[in-house]
Amino acid sequence: MDFPFDLHMLLDSDRVVSVWDSAALGRRRQNPMWGPQMAQLIDTMGKLSAKAQSLPGPITTQAKLLGTDQRLYLYVDQNQAMGILKVGKKKLFIRNPAGACREIEPLCVLDFYVHESCQRTGIGRLLFEVMLASEQAQPHALGYDRPSPKLLGFLARHYGLSSYFPQANSFVVFDAYFDPDFIRVPGLKSRARHDLAKPSLMPTTSTTVPWAIDTPEPIPNQRRSGQFLPHI
Ligand code: ACO
């Protein structure tokens, strides 16, 4: 997705993935040029995401991010905006098949979009992996807000996540969330521990990353407030 301004200058980085929270966006807004440009970038990507999911309106806009503790990961390469991923904590009441209810507060995937011109080329996976590293999170330990068929396919394909009990709310929490034996091995699709011994599940080829990326260090808690660095 093209924009009529220099995205890397706006994001103050030539890195592919940057992360933005309310404080960092607030600082950008104080600049008379960058404020409107940042809003245009986020709002445009939010609109495209809503359209791709057939939602009545965008769930990601700059205005909606301000004042929240949510974080927006932006994928920008060669001055093209290619994807967004928004995460934040949500309090959820989850019922199991026996009807018992449990309150949990996982980090949740709230909005995830890769531009149509480059879907299924690994960009979503890269964006997701950067988010996991930055948030120090595991895919099976996340909640997913109204996941689309494409996102469900993505999670099954890359992380072996498919089994869940449908909830009255819009969220999906995979059974693995409650499974103490479920582990994720970096570089492999996630599987229950007993499945890992099966040779057919071992990778036969290594994954190549299509664009250079700086692997982020986990964001320490103190950087999330006050001195938060806006980009990875
Ligand atoms: N049809 C079916 N599965 C798909 C499709 C598709 N058109 N596109 C991606 N996938 C799944 C498949 O499992 C695919 O693996 P395969 O090609 O081997 O079958 C895998 O994702 C590909 O992985 P990536 O290339 O890393 O993923 P991508 O860059 O396409 O990003 C994403 C995945 C974000 C779901 C993207 O397809 C997208 O933006 N879709 C439209 C918007 C959307 O549905 N977003 C999720 C909304 S729900 C929420 O945000 C909580």
Residues whose N, C-alpha, C, O or C-beta is under 5 A from the ligand:
A	BS01	ACO	A52 V109 L110 D111 F112 Y113 V114 C118 Q119 R120 T121 G122 I123 G124 R125 Y144 D145 R146 P147 S148 K150 L151 G153 F154 R157
